[in-house]
Amino acid sequence: MMCFVIMGYGLKTDLATGRTLDLDKTYTNIIKPAVESISGLQCFRSDDIKHSGMIDCDMYRYLFEADIVIADLSTYNSNAIYELGIRHALKPRTTVVISEKELKCPFDVDHVVINRYEHLGKDIGYTEVIRFKGELIQIIKTIIANPKTDSPVYTFLHQLMPPYIGDSETMTYQSHTDSLRATLDEAIEYMDKEKNYLKAIEFFELALEIDNGNTYILQKLALATYKAEAPNKRDSLLKALSIMEPLKIDTSNDPETIGLHGAIYKRLWELEKDNAYLDKSLKLYNKGFILANDYYNGINAAYLHNVRASISEGDEKITDYTMASRIRKDVIQICEKIVTSGIDERNDAYWIYATLEEAFFALGNIEMQNKYNKLSMECTPSSWQRESTDTQIGNLKELIDR
């Protein structure tokens, strides 16, 4: 028996809430293990399928022939909603709809049962993985043992008969080493674990040939490109910007895209001390902070306000210092809310504590800085994480002293 999963992959931003979710965590930690824990069931997404130039070549057949379809509508994914509509039109039953709990449900599917789970930041906590995986297993077992009509099409059109495809050969699924998923896994392995950015670029470019124009792949390719620093830092940064041109930064409301552009312009300013780059970076981090209300964009915007204040005069200097202070106070509220609501299962605990450490240092509260320095160190950060924090605080000290 086959279970076909329709959902996005990689990091996806819900533009309604500004939150960015790692949908691969949902698939690999919850959906796939839940499905394959049931004897005789295989589970796959479109990015698991062997490609032949287009990722959706066989999508319609799988939507029709899959014994079970799970549709994750998280981040208000338009492709997933479209594919769910196709499935509901083709099959009267054995379709399961899920989503992250903050999905703003579109009106037309408001009467469909949507099973909810919760992300903590981009990731999913261990407790929630166990809870929802168990819930999903029971849902699947129930619809296998007692399938009922779950398509609104067949619910309201009682006399409608589902379509039939003659005696054509039934499709099967086999995992492939040249699928989009395998290609992306190779790319991420080279980039995140081996720090071999040039090799990562090769695989991200292959992935882009399969799913041309995909936002997540373009973001990852741009990130690997500027980290590779080849042939030099400046050229790699400019090339990363050209890679992301299809994402239209001037009109984008995607916090990931905005934050990545902000980081690139920040590095260009550090290299060339061209104030135009500083202004662009600051504008982007401020925009990202407004959209996502997140600590990453906020703490970077506050730092760059300090940088610009250090090279400004008069009212502009005062304005930038004031903005830096205001933003840090907002960032502290955001981070402390996360800490009090439960931080233990988040994979970004170090960065939350380090952000609080930096914010309190800049505001002159050394007691609170020391408190969060201790908590951040208890997270056993890698050397590059601690080096990044120490460098940022050192730079802030110079700016404040100046």
RONU-405352 format. One record per residue (C-alpha): residue in one letter; x, y, z. Coordinates in steps of 0.5 Angstrom, whole numbers, plus 500, padded with zeros to 3 digits. Example, Ala and Ser with C-alpha at 12.3 -4.5 7.8 and 13.67 -1.06 7.14 Angstrom:
2
{residu->a px->525 py->491 pz->516}
{residu->s px->527 py->498 pz->514}
//
This chain:
402
{residu->m px->500 py->500 pz->500}
{residu->m px->502 py->507 pz->498}
{residu->c px->502 py->514 pz->502}
{residu->f px->503 py->520 pz->498}
{residu->v px->504 py->526 pz->502}
{residu->i px->503 py->533 pz->499}
{residu->m px->507 py->539 pz->503}
{residu->g px->512 py->544 pz->502}
{residu->y px->519 py->542 pz->503}
{residu->g px->525 py->545 pz->507}
{residu->l px->524 py->552 pz->510}
{residu->k px->517 py->555 pz->508}
{residu->t px->515 py->562 pz->511}
{residu->d px->507 py->563 pz->513}
{residu->l px->506 py->570 pz->510}
{residu->a px->500 py->571 pz->514}
{residu->t px->504 py->570 pz->521}
{residu->g px->511 py->571 pz->519}
{residu->r px->513 py->565 pz->522}
{residu->t px->518 py->560 pz->518}
{residu->l px->517 py->553 pz->519}
{residu->d px->522 py->547 pz->517}
{residu->l px->517 py->542 pz->514}
{residu->d px->522 py->537 pz->513}
{residu->k px->522 py->536 pz->520}
{residu->t px->515 py->535 pz->520}
{residu->y px->516 py->530 pz->514}
{residu->t px->522 py->526 pz->517}
{residu->n px->520 py->526 pz->525}
{residu->i px->513 py->525 pz->524}
{residu->i px->509 py->523 pz->518}
{residu->k px->514 py->518 pz->515}
{residu->p px->516 py->514 pz->521}
{residu->a px->508 py->514 pz->523}
{residu->v px->506 py->512 pz->516}
{residu->e px->512 py->506 pz->516}
{residu->s px->510 py->504 pz->523}
{residu->i px->504 py->501 pz->520}
{residu->s px->506 py->494 pz->517}
{residu->g px->505 py->494 pz->509}
{residu->l px->505 py->502 pz->508}
{residu->q px->510 py->506 pz->504}
{residu->c px->511 py->513 pz->505}
{residu->f px->514 py->518 pz->500}
{residu->r px->513 py->526 pz->498}
{residu->s px->514 py->529 pz->491}
{residu->d px->521 py->530 pz->492}
{residu->d px->523 py->523 pz->494}
{residu->i px->521 py->521 pz->487}
{residu->k px->526 py->520 pz->481}
{residu->h px->526 py->526 pz->477}
{residu->s px->526 py->526 pz->469}
{residu->g px->526 py->534 pz->468}
{residu->m px->520 py->536 pz->472}
{residu->i px->518 py->534 pz->479}
{residu->d px->511 py->534 pz->478}
{residu->c px->511 py->529 pz->472}
{residu->d px->508 py->523 pz->476}
{residu->m px->504 py->527 pz->481}
{residu->y px->497 py->527 pz->478}
{residu->r px->498 py->519 pz->478}
{residu->y px->500 py->519 pz->485}
{residu->l px->494 py->523 pz->487}
{residu->f px->490 py->518 pz->484}
{residu->e px->493 py->512 pz->486}
{residu->a px->496 py->512 pz->493}
{residu->d px->492 py->508 pz->498}
{residu->i px->492 py->514 pz->503}
{residu->v px->494 py->521 pz->502}
{residu->i px->496 py->526 pz->507}
{residu->a px->496 py->533 pz->506}
{residu->d px->500 py->538 pz->510}
{residu->l px->497 py->545 pz->509}
{residu->s px->502 py->549 pz->514}
{residu->t px->504 py->556 pz->512}
{residu->y px->498 py->556 pz->507}
{residu->n px->502 py->552 pz->502}
{residu->s px->498 py->554 pz->495}
{residu->n px->501 py->548 pz->492}
{residu->a px->499 py->543 pz->497}
{residu->i px->492 py->546 pz->497}
{residu->y px->491 py->545 pz->490}
{residu->e px->493 py->538 pz->490}
{residu->l px->489 py->537 pz->496}
{residu->g px->483 py->539 pz->491}
{residu->i px->485 py->534 pz->486}
{residu->r px->485 py->529 pz->491}
{residu->h px->478 py->530 pz->494}
{residu->a px->476 py->531 pz->487}
{residu->l px->479 py->524 pz->485}
{residu->k px->478 py->520 pz->491}
{residu->p px->472 py->520 pz->496}
{residu->r px->476 py->517 pz->502}
{residu->t px->483 py->516 pz->505}
{residu->t px->485 py->523 pz->505}
{residu->v px->488 py->526 pz->512}
{residu->v px->489 py->533 pz->512}
{residu->i px->494 py->536 pz->517}
{residu->s px->497 py->543 pz->519}
{residu->e px->501 py->547 pz->524}
{residu->k px->497 py->550 pz->529}
{residu->e px->497 py->557 pz->527}
{residu->l px->495 py->556 pz->520}
{residu->k px->490 py->561 pz->518}
{residu->c px->485 py->556 pz->515}
{residu->p px->482 py->558 pz->508}
{residu->f px->475 py->559 pz->508}
{residu->d px->473 py->553 pz->503}
{residu->v px->477 py->548 pz->507}
{residu->d px->474 py->550 pz->513}
{residu->h px->469 py->545 pz->514}
{residu->v px->475 py->539 pz->513}
{residu->v px->477 py->536 pz->519}
{residu->i px->485 py->539 pz->520}
{residu->n px->489 py->535 pz->525}
{residu->r px->494 py->540 pz->528}
{residu->y px->501 py->540 pz->531}
{residu->e px->506 py->545 pz->533}
{residu->h px->512 py->548 pz->531}
{residu->l px->517 py->551 pz->536}
{residu->g px->521 py->556 pz->532}
{residu->k px->523 py->553 pz->526}
{residu->d px->523 py->546 pz->529}
{residu->i px->519 py->541 pz->533}
{residu->g px->520 py->539 pz->540}
{residu->y px->521 py->532 pz->542}
{residu->t px->514 py->532 pz->546}
{residu->e px->510 py->534 pz->540}
{residu->v px->513 py->529 pz->536}
{residu->i px->511 py->523 pz->540}
{residu->r px->504 py->526 pz->541}
{residu->f px->503 py->528 pz->534}
{residu->k px->506 py->522 pz->531}
{residu->g px->502 py->517 pz->536}
{residu->e px->495 py->521 pz->534}
{residu->l px->497 py->520 pz->526}
{residu->i px->498 py->513 pz->527}
{residu->q px->491 py->512 pz->530}
{residu->i px->488 py->516 pz->525}
{residu->i px->491 py->512 pz->519}
{residu->k px->489 py->505 pz->522}
{residu->t px->482 py->508 pz->523}
{residu->i px->481 py->510 pz->516}
{residu->i px->484 py->503 pz->513}
{residu->a px->480 py->499 pz->518}
{residu->n px->474 py->503 pz->517}
{residu->p px->474 py->508 pz->511}
{residu->k px->469 py->513 pz->511}
{residu->t px->468 py->519 pz->506}
{residu->d px->472 py->525 pz->507}
{residu->s px->472 py->529 pz->501}
{residu->p px->467 py->534 pz->501}
{residu->v px->466 py->533 pz->493}
{residu->y px->463 py->526 pz->495}
{residu->t px->460 py->528 pz->501}
{residu->f px->455 py->534 pz->498}
{residu->l px->455 py->530 pz->491}
{residu->h px->452 py->524 pz->493}
{residu->q px->451 py->521 pz->486}
{residu->l px->458 py->522 pz->484}
{residu->m px->462 py->516 pz->482}
{residu->p px->470 py->516 pz->482}
{residu->p px->474 py->516 pz->476}
{residu->y px->477 py->509 pz->473}
{residu->i px->483 py->508 pz->469}
{residu->g px->482 py->502 pz->465}
{residu->d px->487 py->497 pz->466}
{residu->s px->494 py->501 pz->466}
{residu->e px->499 py->499 pz->470}
{residu->t px->499 py->501 pz->477}
{residu->m px->505 py->505 pz->479}
{residu->t px->509 py->503 pz->485}
{residu->y px->514 py->507 pz->489}
{residu->q px->522 py->506 pz->490}
{residu->s px->527 py->510 pz->493}
{residu->h px->532 py->513 pz->488}
{residu->t px->539 py->516 pz->489}
{residu->d px->537 py->522 pz->484}
{residu->s px->531 py->524 pz->487}
{residu->l px->530 py->532 pz->489}
{residu->r px->531 py->529 pz->496}
{residu->a px->537 py->525 pz->496}
{residu->t px->540 py->531 pz->492}
{residu->l px->538 py->536 pz->497}
{residu->d px->541 py->532 pz->503}
{residu->e px->547 py->531 pz->499}
{residu->a px->548 py->539 pz->499}
{residu->i px->546 py->540 pz->506}
{residu->e px->551 py->535 pz->508}
{residu->y px->557 py->538 pz->505}
{residu->m px->555 py->545 pz->507}
{residu->d px->553 py->544 pz->514}
{residu->k px->557 py->538 pz->516}
{residu->e px->563 py->538 pz->512}
{residu->k px->563 py->546 pz->510}
{residu->n px->565 py->544 pz->503}
{residu->y px->561 py->550 pz->500}
{residu->l px->564 py->549 pz->493}
{residu->k px->561 py->541 pz->493}
{residu->a px->554 py->544 pz->496}
{residu->i px->554 py->549 pz->491}
{residu->e px->554 py->543 pz->485}
{residu->f px->548 py->539 pz->489}
{residu->f px->544 py->545 pz->490}
{residu->e px->545 py->547 pz->482}
{residu->l px->543 py->540 pz->481}
{residu->a px->537 py->541 pz->485}
{residu->l px->535 py->547 pz->482}
{residu->e px->535 py->544 pz->475}
{residu->i px->529 py->539 pz->478}
{residu->d px->525 py->544 pz->481}
{residu->n px->527 py->551 pz->478}
{residu->g px->525 py->557 pz->481}
{residu->n px->524 py->554 pz->488}
{residu->t px->525 py->559 pz->494}
{residu->y px->528 py->555 pz->499}
{residu->i px->533 py->552 pz->494}
{residu->l px->535 py->559 pz->491}
{residu->q px->536 py->561 pz->499}
{residu->k px->541 py->555 pz->500}
{residu->l px->545 py->556 pz->494}
{residu->a px->546 py->563 pz->495}
{residu->l px->548 py->562 pz->502}
{residu->a px->553 py->556 pz->500}
{residu->t px->555 py->561 pz->495}
{residu->y px->557 py->567 pz->499}
{residu->k px->560 py->562 pz->505}
{residu->a px->565 py->559 pz->499}
{residu->e px->568 py->566 pz->498}
{residu->a px->570 py->564 pz->491}
{residu->p px->574 py->567 pz->488}
{residu->n px->574 py->572 pz->493}
{residu->k px->569 py->575 pz->499}
{residu->r px->567 py->581 pz->495}
{residu->d px->565 py->577 pz->488}
{residu->s px->562 py->571 pz->492}
{residu->l px->557 py->576 pz->496}
{residu->l px->555 py->579 pz->489}
{residu->k px->554 py->573 pz->486}
{residu->a px->549 py->571 pz->492}
{residu->l px->545 py->577 pz->490}
{residu->s px->545 py->575 pz->483}
{residu->i px->542 py->568 pz->485}
{residu->m px->537 py->571 pz->489}
{residu->e px->534 py->576 pz->484}
{residu->p px->528 py->572 pz->482}
{residu->l px->526 py->573 pz->489}
{residu->k px->525 py->580 pz->488}
{residu->i px->527 py->583 pz->494}
{residu->d px->524 py->590 pz->493}
{residu->t px->517 py->587 pz->494}
{residu->s px->519 py->580 pz->498}
{residu->n px->515 py->579 pz->505}
{residu->d px->519 py->573 pz->506}
{residu->p px->523 py->574 pz->512}
{residu->e px->528 py->568 pz->510}
{residu->t px->530 py->572 pz->504}
{residu->i px->530 py->579 pz->507}
{residu->g px->535 py->576 pz->513}
{residu->l px->539 py->573 pz->508}
{residu->h px->540 py->579 pz->503}
{residu->g px->541 py->583 pz->510}
{residu->a px->547 py->579 pz->512}
{residu->i px->550 py->580 pz->505}
{residu->y px->549 py->587 pz->505}
{residu->k px->552 py->587 pz->512}
{residu->r px->558 py->583 pz->510}
{residu->l px->559 py->588 pz->503}
{residu->w px->559 py->594 pz->508}
{residu->e px->564 py->591 pz->513}
{residu->l px->569 py->589 pz->506}
{residu->e px->568 py->596 pz->503}
{residu->k px->565 py->601 pz->508}
{residu->d px->561 py->603 pz->503}
{residu->n px->555 py->607 pz->507}
{residu->a px->550 py->605 pz->501}
{residu->y px->551 py->597 pz->503}
{residu->l px->550 py->599 pz->511}
{residu->d px->543 py->603 pz->509}
{residu->k px->541 py->597 pz->505}
{residu->s px->542 py->592 pz->510}
{residu->l px->539 py->596 pz->516}
{residu->k px->533 py->597 pz->512}
{residu->l px->532 py->590 pz->510}
{residu->y px->533 py->588 pz->518}
{residu->n px->528 py->593 pz->520}
{residu->k px->523 py->590 pz->515}
{residu->g px->525 py->583 pz->517}
{residu->f px->524 py->585 pz->524}
{residu->i px->517 py->588 pz->523}
{residu->l px->514 py->582 pz->519}
{residu->a px->517 py->577 pz->523}
{residu->n px->517 py->580 pz->530}
{residu->d px->523 py->575 pz->531}
{residu->y px->530 py->576 pz->535}
{residu->y px->535 py->575 pz->529}
{residu->n px->532 py->581 pz->525}
{residu->g px->531 py->585 pz->531}
{residu->i px->538 py->584 pz->534}
{residu->n px->542 py->585 pz->527}
{residu->a px->538 py->591 pz->526}
{residu->a px->539 py->594 pz->533}
{residu->y px->547 py->593 pz->532}
{residu->l px->547 py->596 pz->525}
{residu->h px->543 py->602 pz->528}
{residu->n px->549 py->603 pz->533}
{residu->v px->554 py->602 pz->527}
{residu->r px->551 py->608 pz->523}
{residu->a px->550 py->612 pz->530}
{residu->s px->558 py->611 pz->530}
{residu->i px->559 py->615 pz->524}
{residu->s px->553 py->620 pz->524}
{residu->e px->553 py->627 pz->527}
{residu->g px->547 py->631 pz->531}
{residu->d px->540 py->628 pz->530}
{residu->e px->541 py->622 pz->526}
{residu->k px->546 py->620 pz->531}
{residu->i px->541 py->621 pz->537}
{residu->t px->536 py->617 pz->533}
{residu->d px->540 py->611 pz->531}
{residu->y px->542 py->610 pz->538}
{residu->t px->535 py->611 pz->540}
{residu->m px->532 py->606 pz->535}
{residu->a px->538 py->601 pz->537}
{residu->s px->535 py->601 pz->545}
{residu->r px->528 py->601 pz->543}
{residu->i px->529 py->595 pz->538}
{residu->r px->533 py->591 pz->544}
{residu->k px->528 py->592 pz->549}
{residu->d px->523 py->589 pz->544}
{residu->v px->528 py->583 pz->543}
{residu->i px->529 py->582 pz->550}
{residu->q px->521 py->581 pz->551}
{residu->i px->521 py->577 pz->545}
{residu->c px->526 py->572 pz->548}
{residu->e px->524 py->572 pz->555}
{residu->k px->517 py->570 pz->553}
{residu->i px->520 py->564 pz->549}
{residu->v px->524 py->562 pz->555}
{residu->t px->518 py->563 pz->560}
{residu->s px->514 py->559 pz->555}
{residu->g px->519 py->553 pz->555}
{residu->i px->526 py->553 pz->551}
{residu->d px->528 py->546 pz->553}
{residu->e px->526 py->543 pz->547}
{residu->r px->528 py->548 pz->542}
{residu->n px->534 py->547 pz->537}
{residu->d px->535 py->555 pz->538}
{residu->a px->536 py->555 pz->545}
{residu->y px->543 py->558 pz->545}
{residu->w px->542 py->563 pz->540}
{residu->i px->536 py->566 pz->544}
{residu->y px->540 py->566 pz->551}
{residu->a px->546 py->569 pz->547}
{residu->t px->541 py->574 pz->544}
{residu->l px->539 py->576 pz->551}
{residu->e px->546 py->576 pz->553}
{residu->e px->548 py->581 pz->547}
{residu->a px->542 py->586 pz->548}
{residu->f px->543 py->587 pz->556}
{residu->f px->550 py->588 pz->555}
{residu->a px->549 py->594 pz->550}
{residu->l px->543 py->596 pz->555}
{residu->g px->549 py->597 pz->560}
{residu->n px->545 py->591 pz->565}
{residu->i px->552 py->587 pz->566}
{residu->e px->548 py->583 pz->571}
{residu->m px->543 py->580 pz->566}
{residu->q px->548 py->580 pz->561}
{residu->n px->552 py->575 pz->566}
{residu->k px->546 py->571 pz->567}
{residu->y px->545 py->569 pz->560}
{residu->n px->552 py->568 pz->558}
{residu->k px->552 py->563 pz->564}
{residu->l px->545 py->560 pz->561}
{residu->s px->548 py->560 pz->553}
{residu->m px->555 py->557 pz->555}
{residu->e px->550 py->551 pz->559}
{residu->c px->548 py->550 pz->552}
{residu->t px->555 py->547 pz->550}
{residu->p px->555 py->552 pz->544}
{residu->s px->560 py->550 pz->538}
{residu->s px->566 py->554 pz->537}
{residu->w px->564 py->558 pz->532}
{residu->q px->557 py->560 pz->535}
{residu->r px->561 py->562 pz->541}
{residu->e px->566 py->566 pz->537}
{residu->s px->560 py->569 pz->533}
{residu->t px->557 py->572 pz->540}
{residu->d px->564 py->574 pz->543}
{residu->t px->566 py->578 pz->536}
{residu->q px->559 py->581 pz->536}
{residu->i px->559 py->583 pz->543}
{residu->g px->567 py->586 pz->542}
{residu->n px->565 py->590 pz->536}
{residu->l px->559 py->593 pz->540}
{residu->k px->564 py->595 pz->546}
{residu->e px->568 py->599 pz->541}
{residu->l px->562 py->602 pz->538}
{residu->i px->559 py->604 pz->545}
{residu->d px->566 py->606 pz->548}
{residu->r px->567 py->610 pz->541}
//
